[in-house]
Amino acid sequence: MSINELKYKIKGNESFSIREGWLAKGLFALEENKYVFSEKTAMDKLGVGSKMVKSIKYWLLASHLVEEKREKNAKHSLVPTQYFGEIVKKYDPYFEDIFTLWIIHYYITADIEFNTVWSLFFNRFNVTDFTKAAMVDKLVDECNKIYDKGNSLYNSIDSDCGVLLKMYTSSEETVVDPEENLTSPFSELGLVAKRTERSSYMKVKPLYSKLDRLAILYVMTTNLPGDKISVDIDTLLIQENNVGKVFNLDRNMINEYLDRLRQEGFIELNRTAGLDMVYISKILSPAEILEIYYTQNEAEV
């Protein structure tokens, strides 16, 4: 798809980031009634206001946990995606495993048409230290490369930038009621941090202990075109939607994960003569990688 064919979606989240428990609440509600988000009773079923209902639906779709089905009766149902949504429901229905959040983060970041600001921030905002104003200006420019709207998008992009920053940074407020917790579980990923001065932020490399090597394998193999089984390390580092951009990884961290995957037999590496090539040893589908992670994790527990 050429850049001129791209569209974008801004402010679909109703100005709410993903709150603790929202994704689980949405999936459980859909398990009882796949039409719940299309019905007037949705606020009562979910226990939130109308804008939050819309936001939960948006984030379920943005996370690729569910997909919308248009049926003959003209009603729109939401059903779990064939492998990701179904596997998460089976192994991590309460979203307690940070691995699940990493994969959701990948899907949100990789979908420029549904999560435009998120995709542009991680893929094209190549700045470590920044202010929100600088972030908004850059993303307005990037959106105008896709579809020239001038400054008419400024307020909407400013709103989404605010939501993104809240989503990935911890709230300083102390909250007793979990339902009123404004901190998103995605702050646990540690990809964005506030500086001492509140108006300043920085992109942060994740802690090795928090990002599992199978999340690296998942994103790396998902980005391989067709039947290709090899990729060079430069591509992993700089290609949009690949592990370097999505997870804020530098070359040293990528190599650290690749060495672990090589030791476990998932890949082979060729670093001779400056090749820096990665070869997939075990051809696994995304679903198989998820199953390996969750079943290994169950065994360890």
N, C-alpha and C positions, 0 to 999 in steps of 0.2 A: 504494500500500500504506500503510495507516495505521500509526501507531507501535505500536498494540496488536497488529498482525499480525506485526511484526518479530521475528525470533529473532536470537541472536548466537552467535558461535563464539569461545571463549577457550581458550588453551593448545593449539591445534591444531598449533603449531609444535614441540612437544616441548622447549620452552625453548631452541631454537636460532634465531638470526637467519640470514639468507641469507649463506652463506660464499662466498668467491671460488671460482669454478669449479663450484659446485653445480648451477646451472641448466643449464649446458652439459653437465655430466656426466649429468644426468637426461634431457635431450633425446636425447643420443647413445645412451644405454641403451635408451630407448623406440624409437629408430629400428631397433635390432636386435631388440627384443622388446617389443611393446606391453603385454604382461602382466607385465613384469619386477617391478613393485612389488607384485604379488599372489603372487609365487613365493618359495619359501624360499631360492633362490639370489641374491636381491636384494643381500644384504650382500656377497657375493663379487663380483658384477658391478659394484657401485658402489664397493667398497673402503671401506665405512664400517660403523659399528655399526647395530644394529636401530633405535634411536631416530633416528639420522641419516637412515636410509632413509625413515622416516615423515615426518621434517621436510622432506626434499627433495621428497617427493610433495606435501606440504601447500603448499610454496612454489611449486611448478610450477602447482598449481591456483589458488592465491591470486593469482599473477601473470597469470592468464588466458592462459598460454602453452599449456596443455593443458586438455582436458575429459575427464571420465570417461564411458565408454560401457558400458552393461550389455548383454551379449550373450546369445544364446540358450543358450550353454553355461554360463551363470551366472557366468562369469569376468568380471572388471572390467578393461577395457583403458583406457589413457590415450593419447589421440591429440592432436596439435597442433590448437589452435583454428583455425577455417577461414581467417581472414586474419592475425590477429596472430601466432600461433605459427608458421604456415607462412612468413610473411614474415621473421620473425626468424631462423628456421632457414636461410633462403635468403641473407640479407644480413649477419647478425651472429651466427653460430652460437656464437661464443666470448664474446659479450657484451662486446666491446671498445669499443663506441660508447656514450658516456654518454647519448645520446638514447634508446637502448633502455631504460636504467635509469629515465629520467624517465617513460616510458610505463608501465613496470611499476609504478613508484611510484604513478602515477595509478590504475591498476587496483586495487592493494592498498588504497589510501586510499578509493576510491569504493565498495567493497563492504562495507557495514556488517555484513551477515549472515555473511560469511566471515572478515573481518578487523576485528572489532568495535573493539578497542582502537586500532588504526591509524586507522580512520575517525573515531572520536570525538576522538582527539588532534588531528588536523589540522583537523577541521571544527568542533569545539565547545569545544575547550580554548583559549579566546581569551586566552592569557597569554604574554607574551614571556619573562619571567624566572620560573623556577620550580624547585622541588625535586622529586625523585621522589615524596616523600610527598604533596605537594600535587597532583601529577599523578594519583596513584592515587586519592586522595579524590574528586577531580572526576569521574574516569571511572567510579568505583563509583556515584556519584550519577547519572550519565548512563545507565548500564546499568540502574539501578533505575527510571528513567523508562520504559524499554522493557519490562522484565519484573521486577517487584518481588521481589528476593531478599534484601533487607537486606544484612548484612555477610558473607553466606556466600560471595560472589564475591571478597572482598577479596584473599585469597592468590593466586587465579588471575589477577586483574587486575594485582596487584603483579608477578607473574612476567612477564606479557606486557609491562608497562611497562618492565621491565628489559631484555627482549629488544629492544623498540623502540629504547630509548636506545643499546644496544650497536650496533644495526643502522645508526644514522644518525650515530654519533660514531666517531672513530678510536681504535683501541686504542693504548695507550702501550707495549705489549710489543713487543720485537724478536724476530721469529720467522724462523728460517732455512728451515724446511720449509714450502712454500706450503700443504701439506695441513693444517698446524696453525695457519694464519693465522686469527686470531679476528676480524680487521677485515673488516667487510662491504663489498662494493663500493659499497653505497648511502651510505656515509659520504662518498663523493666528491661527492654532490649538495650537501652543505653546508647542510642544512636545520636541523640541530640541532647545538649546540656545547656543550662543557663549559666552565664558568667556572673560574677559577683554583682556587676552592674546589671540591673534587671532588663535593660533594653538590649542586651547583647547575648548572642548565642554562639554555639560552635557545634560542628559535626564531630562526632566522636567514633573512634574505632571500638567495636564491641569487645568485651572480655572473652578470651578464648574459651573459658569454662562455660560461658552462657550460650555460645553458638556451636551446635553440634556439627560434626563433619558431614553427617548425612544431609543436613540442610544445604551444605555446599554442593554435594553430589546431586541433590535434587535440582537445584537451580542450574547447575552446569549442564546436566544432561537435558533438562527441559529446553535449554537454549540451543542445543545442537540441531542443525537443520537436517531434515530427512533421515537418511540412514548413516549419516556421518558419525564416526566413532572417535574422532580426534579433534583437539582444539589447542591453540597455542596460548601460553600464559598471558601474553599481551592482550589477547581477546578477552580473557577472563577478567582482566584488570580494567579495561577501558570500554568494552562494549556495553551499550545501554541494556539494562535489565539483567545483566550478568552479575556475578558475585561481587566484583569489585565495587561497582556502583551501588547495587542494592543494599549491601551490607557494610558499606564504608570501609572496605578492606584495602590495605596497601599490598605491594608485591610480597613483602616478607610474610605477612599473615596468610596470604593465599598459598604460598609455598609450604607454610607450616601445616595447613589443612591438607594439601596435596600429598605431603609426605605421610601423613596419618592414613589417608585413603589408600596410598600405595602399600603401606605396611599391612593393611587389612585385605589387600588383593582386589580392591575395586577398580584401581587404575594402574597404568604403567607410565613412567616418566622417562623422557629422553632430553637430557640437558646438555648433551655433547654438541660441540661445534655451534653453540649459540642457538640451537633449535628451540629449546624450552617447550617441548610438545607434551601434551597429555593424551594418553590413549585409554579409552574405556575398556577394561578387561571383562567386566560383567555387564552385559547389555540388560539393563533393568528398566522397566516402565516406571513412571512416577508413582503409580499405585504400589508397585513392588517395593520401592524405596521406603514409602510410608509404612508399609506392613513390616519391613525389616526393623525400622526404628521402633515402632510401637510394641512389637512382640519382644524385641530385645529388652526394651525398657520394662515391660511387664515381668520378664524373667528375672531381671535385676531386683525388682521390688519384692 
